[in-house]
Amino acid sequence: MSVTTTNKEELIAKIETSLDDIRPYLEADGGNIRIVDVTEDHILKLEFQGNCVSCPMSSMTFKAGVEEAIKRHVPEIKSIEVTNLS
């Protein structure tokens, strides 16, 4: 199943809404997260920004916060990758 432009826009809107739930916590520590891409096979690519890039807790934040929020609100997403998570 390919992602049409409309489907991709709808998915991105749903993802943004789910990220808005956790953004205040990221922003409180000087960080944020942005959507890089949603592939045709429903793989979401994200990028940490600000303090989240160098924070040693970023992988825990990703698993416990970001991934959980997205999977709960956007079950169409099959997997999530953070492009700059070390």
N, C-alpha and C positions, 0 to 999 in steps of 0.2 A: 504494500500500500504506500503510495507516494504522498508526500505532504504538499498540498496545493498552497498557493499563496494565502488564500483565505484561511485554510486550516492552520497554516504556520502562524499567521497573525493572531488567530484565536488562541492557539497554544501559548504563544508568547504573552498575550494578555493575561491568561490564566496563571502562567508562571510568575509574571510580575506581581500579580495579586498575592500569590503565595509568598513571594519574597518580601513584600511589604509588611508581612507579619513579623519577620525577623530583622528587617533593616534597622529599626530603632536600636536594637542591641549591638549591631555591627557599628552603626554610626556613633553610638555612645563611646566606643573605643577607638574612634577615628578611622573606621574602615567602611567598606561597602562591598557590593557584589554586582556584577553586570552580566547580562546574557550575551554570549558571543555568537551562538548559533543554535538552531534546532535542525538536525539533519533529517533527511527523508525517512530514515528508519527510527525516528523519534529518540535520538540521542541528544541530550542537552549539554551544551558546552558553556561553562561559566568561567568568570575570571574574578578573583578577589582583587580588591582595590584598597589603597591607603594602607593603614596599619595591618590589615588582614594579610597582606602579602608576606610580611616578615614575622607575623605572630606565630609562636610555637604551638599555639592552641588551634590554629586554623583547621587542621585535619579533624579535630574533635568537633569544632564548630560546624564544619561541613557535614559530618555524619549525623550528629545529634540535632542540628538545627536546620540547616539548609536542605539536605537530602530528605529529611523527615517531612518538612513542610511541603516540599514540592510533590513528593510521592503521595501525600495525603490529599492534596488539592488537584493534582494533575496526573491521574493514574495512566494516562496515555504515554507518558515518558517512560521509556524502557531502561535507560541508564543515564547517569549524570557524571560528567567529567569536569574537573576544574583544571583549566589549562595552565595555571601558574601555581599550583599547589605542590610544594616540594616534599 
